[in-house]
Structure formats: C-alpha cells, structure tokens
Amino acid sequence: MINVHGSLLPALRGAAPIARAIEAGHKETGVTVIQIKPSHFDHGKVLAQSKPVTISDQTFAFETYEKLATIGAELCIEVLTDLPSKLANAREQDQSGVTQAPRLTLNDTLINFQTMTSTDIWNKYRAFGDQKYFLLRCMFQEQMVKLAEIKQCSESQAQVVAEDALPGQVFFHVPTKTLITKCKSGYIGCTKLIIQSKVILAQDFKNGYLQRELKKGKTVFFTACEPIKTNAQQTS
C-alpha cells in the first residue's frame, strides 16, 4: 500500500499538512509518495518526492491543494509505472526532521490580539480561516464574532490607529470601509463579520456598534474567546 502525502516528509506528518504549512508561515512545501508502514500512517519509506513548491505570503490553502493535487497525481503515476525499482530504492525518513500537522479543530480558529501578530492572524486566515466552518473567531461584548473576510492592513489604513492603542482595539478606515484592529504587532483589517448568526459589513458594524460605544466615550475591543469544548471533552 502506498500513500500520497501533501508535504515533504518527514515534515508535517498528520491530517492537515497543507493548512499547517501555511499557518506556520512556511515558504515551501511539496508532495511525498511513501510506502505505508503498519500502524504508522506517515512513517513509511519514501518512494518519491516532488521538488519544493513555493508558498508566498499571499497563497491560500485552496491554491496549494490544487497545485499539489496535480503534482501528487503525476508522482503517483511515476511510482506505479516503475514500482519494483521504487520499492528497491526506497529510503527511510530522516527522524531528525519530523514535525507534526494535526487535524484542524475549532480551537485553531480562536484569535487573541494580545498574543498574536498581524502575520499570525493573516497566516491562519490563508490556511483555513476563509472556509465557512473555520472562520476565525474572537469576542465583542460577550458575543462571539466570526471574521468572515480579513485583509492585510496598508500603511494608509494603519494611520487611523491611535498611537496609544492597545492590542484588540478596533478602529475604522473610512475610504476602504474596513475595520482595523491592533494586534500584538501590526494591524489586521476586516470587511465582513458574523455576529449572532447575521452577516454584516464592516460599515454596518461601525454605524451601529462602534459609533454607539464611541459616543459613550468608550473604546471598542475584540477580545479572546474561551477554548471551545470538543465532543470528546463534552462527554468526558
């Protein structure tokens, strides 16, 4: 039995190698065809491996999936066409290079502006945060907020942020109708949110929630969510 895996093994063993590569800010990835080792799915001997595939800071997971799917199919055909030779020349994985790529959970979607940089959040968005089930989450006044559309922040947008702003503090850039949030370092933009299951534009959030609080002389913050209990945790 052979397996086509979406990373350059032994890096990123596990169920989510592409998402984890982008989340971690890796600059390249690839495909590996391995012989399945009983009870250790991604530990087998390497039969073939692709050249590195570049990941830019604008690359999203779905784009990488498409590239690696094509490369993986071609690599699989190459292995099957010359299987006896590939098996004879198979090599063990270098254990010193092992890293893990565990499956995604909802807790991976939780963002904390006090501990995460704008790059951390942008990487999460590119890795899985643009998918409906894995939209990035934070809190606003005890309500969960899903950030449905995230943008990198330009220099002109960053100018709306007060010099003494704290991580999580929210501002609004009028020309681009974008919410700008201060991160641990840097700033991140958001143009569409989901609050109480309702999709709203950043402009609507500004006209309602943001202006209401500012009129009271208050600052507006996005805060961190509590960890989400999984089914296993709920039944334990």
N, C-alpha and C positions, 0 to 999 in steps of 0.2 A: 504494500500500500504506500502511495506517495501523497504528499500534501503540497499545495502551492500556497505559500505564506507571504503576506504583504509587508515584509521588512527584510533587511539584510541581516538575517540571523547570524550570530546569536542575539543580536539587538532586538528588543521589543518582542519577546515571546508573549503570547497571550491572545485574547479575543479581539483587541482593538488596536492593532499596531499602527494603522494609518492615523486615526484620531489622536493617539498618544504621541506620535511623532510630531504632529502639528502643534498640539497643546504644549509640548516641551520646547517648541521653537527650533526643532531640528532643521538643518539646511538641506538634507538629502535623505532619501530612503530608497527602497528597491523591492525586488521580489526574490524569494528563495524557494527552490523545489527541494524537498527533503524526503528521505525515507522515514516512514512512521516508526517510531520506537514504542513498543507496547507500554501503556500507562503513562507515557510522557510525550504528549502530542507534538510539541515543537522542539524536541530534543534530539531528533534523529540526524543521521548523517546527511551532509549536503551533497545533492546530486548536481545542482546547477544554481547559479546565482547571476542576477542581472547586473548591469552597470548601475552606478548610483543615479537616481532620479532627483533632480533639483526641486526643492521646495522653497519658494520665495515667501516673503512676509505678506504677500497678497494671495497666496494659494489657499484655496479652501479644500476641505476633505473630499468633497464630491468630485473635484477635478483630479485629485490624486488617485481616487478609486478608479476613475475612467482610464487614466494612463496605465496604472498597474494591472488593471484587468487585461488590457491588450498585451502588455509585456508578459504577464503571467501565462496567458494562453499560448503565446509563441514559445515561451520557455518550456512549458509542459510538453508541447509537441516535439521540441528538440530532445527532451529527455526520453520520451516514449519511442522516438524514432531510433534511438541508439541506447536503449535501456541496459543491455548487458555490459557495455563499456562504462556507462554512467555508474552502474552499481559497483563495478570493479574498481573504479577510481573515486568512489565516494569518500569524503573526508569528515572526520569528527568536527563538531562545533568547538570553537575556542571558548572554554568556560570563563576565561578572564573578561570576555566582552559581553557577558549576559546581562540584559536588562529586561524589565517586565512591562507588559502592556495589558493590564487587567481590563475586563469589560467595563463599560460605562454604567454609572448609576446616576440617579437624580442628585446625589450629593456632589457629583462633579460639576453640576450646573450652578452651585451656590457661589456667589462672588462677595468678597469682602474688600471694600475700597481702602480700608486701613492697612491691609496686609498685601494687597495685590497691586502691581503696577499696571499702567495702561497696556503695556505689551502682554502681560499675563492674561488680561481680560480679552484683548484682541485675539490672542492665540486660541483661547478657549472658544471664542465665537467662530473662528475659522475651522476649528477642529470638530465641533458638534453644535455650537450654540445657535446656528442658523436653522437647525432642524426643529420641527414643531414640538416634539416630545422633550427635547433637551435645551429649550430656550433658557438663557442664563437668568438667574433669579436673585433678587435682593428684597429688602423690606422698605416700605414707606408708611409711617404712622400705623404700624401693626398690621398692615396689609401686604401680602406678597405681591411683588411686581415682577413680571416677566419682561425682559428687554428683548423685544421681537426684532428690532433692527438696529444694529450697532455700527457705528462709523469711527474711523480714526479721526482724531482731532487735529485740525490745521492750526497754524500759528495765529491766524486771524481769529479763529474760534476761541483759542485759549486766552485771548485778551479780555474776554468777558469775565474770567475768573478773578475774584478778589485776591490781592497779594497775601492776605492772611487767611485764605480759605483752608478748611480742614478736609482731610480725606472723606469722601462721601457727600460733600456739599454740592448742591445742584444749582446750575445757572442756565441761562437760555441765550442762545445766539440767534438774534432776530433775522438777519439776512438769509441764513440757511435753515431756519426753523428747527434747530437742533438743541436738545438738552445736553449740557456739558457738565460732566461730573469729575471732580478732583479725585485722583487716585493716590496711592502711596507715593508714586512718582508719575508725572504726566497726567493726561486728561483723556477721557473717552467720551464719544458722542453717542446719542441715541435719538432716533427719529420716530420710533413706534414702540408702544408699550402695551402690555395687557394687565389691567387691574380689575379684579372681581369678574374675571372671565370676559371683560369687554376690551376690545382692541381700540386704542386711542392714539392719535398722533401726538408728537411732542408739543405741537402748538396748542392742542386741547389741554394737555397737562399743564402747560404754562398759564393758559387763560383761566383754568379752574384752580387746581391745587396750588400751583406755585404762587400766583398773584394773591390768592387768599391768605397764604401764610406771610408773604412779604408785607401785605397791608397791616398785619398784626405786629410787624416789627420782628418777625421770626425768620430764621434761616431754615432752609429745606435740606434734608439729608436723606440719602439712601443708606440703609444700614444692612448688616449681615443677617441672613436667615439662620434659624436654628437648624441643626442637621435633620435631614428627612429620614424617618424610620422606614426601613425596607420591610417587605413582607416577613422575612425571617426574624427581624427584630421585633415586629409587632406580635408575632406568635410565640416568642421566646419568653 
